[in-house]
Amino acid sequence: MRRWDEGAPYLVRALELAAARDPQTLSEDERDAWQDAFRCLATNRLEAGDREAARRVAQAGLELFPDDPSCRAVLRRLAEKPAGR
């Protein structure tokens, strides 16, 4: 049994903490963790069936990390399988 909703608040909090910092002061590991949080939350919301949240998170992730393959993959999956199909 997958419990997608249980992990989402922790990923949201990770994004909030990173966003509160000056991106110029983040270490490479912190930037990687920030990018991973976008990836994981977008996938989490997609798997939970919250398509709009998945789209918002993936798009926000791509604004900061334009070449991110995971966020692009979430948007592709959303485009390939419209809601209700």
C-alpha positions as CSV (number, residue, x, y, z in Angstrom):
1,M,0.0,0.0,0.0
2,R,1.4,3.4,-1.0
3,R,0.7,6.2,1.4
4,W,1.5,9.2,-0.8
5,D,-0.2,11.8,1.4
6,E,2.0,11.0,4.4
7,G,5.2,12.1,2.7
8,A,3.9,15.2,1.0
9,P,4.0,17.6,4.0
10,Y,7.7,16.8,4.6
11,L,8.5,17.6,0.9
12,V,6.5,20.8,1.0
13,R,8.4,21.8,4.2
14,A,11.8,21.1,2.5
15,L,10.8,23.3,-0.4
16,E,9.7,26.1,2.0
17,L,13.0,25.9,3.9
18,A,15.1,26.1,0.8
19,A,13.0,28.9,-0.7
20,A,13.5,31.0,2.5
21,R,17.2,31.0,1.9
22,D,19.2,33.1,-0.5
23,P,19.9,30.6,-3.4
24,Q,23.4,32.1,-3.8
25,T,24.3,30.8,-0.3
26,L,23.2,27.2,-0.8
27,S,25.9,24.6,-1.1
28,E,25.9,22.2,-4.0
29,D,24.4,19.5,-1.8
30,E,21.7,21.9,-0.6
31,R,20.8,22.8,-4.2
32,D,20.7,19.1,-5.1
33,A,18.4,18.4,-2.2
34,W,16.1,21.3,-3.2
35,Q,15.9,20.0,-6.7
36,D,15.2,16.5,-5.4
37,A,12.4,17.8,-3.3
38,F,10.7,19.2,-6.4
39,R,11.2,15.9,-8.2
40,C,9.8,13.8,-5.4
41,L,6.9,16.1,-4.6
42,A,5.8,16.3,-8.3
43,T,6.0,12.5,-8.6
44,N,4.3,12.1,-5.2
45,R,1.3,14.3,-6.2
46,L,1.0,12.6,-9.6
47,E,0.9,9.2,-8.0
48,A,-1.6,10.4,-5.4
49,G,-3.9,11.5,-8.3
50,D,-3.5,15.2,-7.5
51,R,-2.8,16.2,-11.1
52,E,-3.0,20.0,-10.6
53,A,-0.6,19.9,-7.7
54,A,1.8,17.7,-9.7
55,R,1.7,20.2,-12.6
56,R,2.3,23.2,-10.3
57,V,5.2,21.6,-8.5
58,A,6.8,20.3,-11.7
59,Q,6.5,23.8,-13.3
60,A,7.9,25.5,-10.3
61,G,10.8,23.1,-10.3
62,L,11.5,23.8,-13.9
63,E,11.6,27.5,-13.2
64,L,14.6,27.0,-11.0
65,F,16.1,23.9,-12.6
66,P,15.1,24.2,-16.3
67,D,16.8,21.0,-17.4
68,D,15.4,18.7,-14.7
69,P,14.4,15.4,-16.4
70,S,12.1,14.3,-13.6
71,C,9.9,17.4,-13.6
72,R,9.8,17.3,-17.4
73,A,8.7,13.6,-17.2
74,V,5.8,14.5,-14.8
75,L,4.6,17.1,-17.3
76,R,4.9,14.6,-20.2
77,R,2.9,12.0,-18.3
78,L,0.2,14.6,-17.5
79,A,0.0,15.5,-21.2
80,E,0.0,11.9,-22.4
81,K,-2.9,10.9,-20.2
82,P,-5.4,13.6,-19.7
83,A,-7.6,13.5,-16.6
84,G,-10.4,11.1,-16.6
85,R,-8.9,8.7,-19.0
